[in-house]
Amino acid sequence: MPIGHLAHTHLPYCIQKTTDGKWLVLNRNYKPLGVVSKEWVDYDNHPDRVSLDHRSVAALKRLAVYEIEDQPDDPGILYFYKDGQRIADSDADWSTYAKVLQALGRAKIK
């Protein structure tokens, strides 16, 4: 998605698990939603991390287009659209992505 589109910084691209088992929703720049700076972000200490219940995580995993599973020193990540995909430019892609937004909206915080 080209820089300059609001979706690039303000819509979820992925959700990153942190070392404490919480989750942080990231934009296409791998920054928390709305962050436009290029400064380093410490995911593990970011105040917007949330603990999600098991069912919510399972629902998001089913909708993810790609998953990197947890590794011993590298928590997992769920991607909601493909690299280079312009979700807002295709009605079909947007319809699929809307299901992700709905699942995120319904996700329950522990």
Salt bridges, closest charged atoms under 4 A:
ASP20 OD2 - ARG49 NH2 2.91
ASP48 OD2 - HIS46 ND1 3.83
GLU67 OE2 - LYS61 NZ 3.41
ASP70 OD2 - LYS17 NZ 2.81
ASP83 OD1 - ARG28 NH2 1.92
ASP89 OD2 - ARG86 NH1 3.32
